[in-house]
Amino acid sequence: MQPELPLTEATFLILLSMAQAPMHGYAIMQEVALMSDGRIHLSTGTLYGALSRLLEQGWIERLNSAETTSPRVRKEYQLTHDGRRILNAEVVRLQTLLQAALLRLAKGEQ
Amino acid sequence: MIFILRLYAGLLRLYPRQFRDAYGDEMLAVFAAAVEDARQRGCGAFSLLIVRELRDLPFNLVREYLHARTLAMPPEVAKFRRARWWARVFSLLSALFFTWIYTLLFVRQFAPQAMPAMILVYVLLFCTIFAWVQERHGGLLLMVCGALLGLAFGYASLASGMQPLHAVVVALTYPLPYWLFGAIFLMLGRQKKTFALVLG
C-alpha cells in the first residue's frame, strides 16, 4: 500500500481528468463535474489549490500552451510518470475494494 | 460581467502573494470562462457559480496561508506547528464541550457542593486558552487544575452520598481530558524550546 493512498475524491478526479491528454484549468473543472455526475463542482480556488499541491508533489506538470486563440492565460497540466503511477495504484485499490464488495454482496444473496 | 470579474480580481488579492503570482491570472481566466458559460445556461447556474466561489473562498484562503507558512520553514518545524495547531483546536473544543456539559448539569441539578468544581471548570477553560500562548506553563496549570477538579468532583460526589469507590472513579476520570491536553502542551512546550531559534 502506498503512503499517498487513498486519494481524496477531488484529487482522484483531477488526476483522472488528465489521464488521456493535457488539460487546462477550466477543462479540468468541467471534466470533474462530468465524471462525478454533477456532484463535485470545484471552485477556481479549490482547483488551483489542488493543482498547486499536485505540482509540488511532482504528480503533474505545467505546460505553456501553444494555442493562441484566446488572449487569456491558458496553461495546460499533464500527468507525470509519478502521477500516472499513483493514479494506477488508486484505480487498482478501488478495483480490489469493488471486487471484495461485489463478492460479499453476491454471497449474501445466495 | 466586467463588474463580477473586477470583484473576483479584487478577491484574488486576498491570497498569499506567492500563490497569486503563480496562479492569479489563470484563476481569473478560468473564472471568466466559467462565468460566461454559466450566464449562457441561465440565472440559476450563474448564481450557483457565485455562491460556490464565495462559499469556498474562506477555506481556500486559510489553506493557502497555512501552506505558504509551512513552505517557508524546515519540515520538522512545519510538523511541530501543525501539531500545535491541532492541539490548540482540539483542546479548546474539548474545554468548551466539558464546560457546557458541566454547566448544564449544574444548572439543572443545582448542588452547592459542586460549586468549587464548577469554578474550576471555568478556570480550566482559561488555562486552556493560556496554554495556547504559554505551552509549558499552561500545560502545567491544566494538569494541576485538572487534579484539583478531580478532587472537587470527588468531594461533591461523596457529599451527595455516593459510594467512596465511585467518588474515586469520578475524581480520576473527570480530569482526564485536561490531563491529556496538559501533557500534550507540556510536550509541545519542550519541543518549542528546541525550535526556539527557528520560530523566533
Interface residues (C-beta under 8 A of the other chain):
Chain A: H24 G25 Y26 M29 H41 S43 T44 G45 T46 L47 Y48 G49 L51 S52 R53 S70 R72 V73 R74 K75
Chain B: Y15 F19 A22 Y23 D25 E26 M27 L28 A29 V30 F31 A32 A33 A34 L48 R52 E53 R55 D56 L57 F59 N60 L61 R63 E64 H67
